[in-house]
Amino acid sequence: MYGPYSRIFGLHHWRGYPTRMEKIAKLNEYKVSLENDLKGVGERIKELEKTEAE
C-alpha cells in the first residue's frame, strides 16, 4: 500500500483500505508521536541555550 497513509499504516496492513475509525486512531497515534518529538526538540534547545549562556 503506497500513498499518503503508507507511512502511518505501514506496508503490512491486512486489508487494502483501513476504516475511517482506524484512520482516526492511527492519525491520533501519529499526532502524539509528533508532539513527543516536538517536546524533545524543545528540551534540547533549552539544554543548548543553557550551556551557551555558561
Secondary structure, DSSP 8 states (H G I E B T S, - for coil): --STTHHHH-S--SSSS--HHHHHHHHHHHHHHHHHHHHHHHHHHHHHHHHHH-
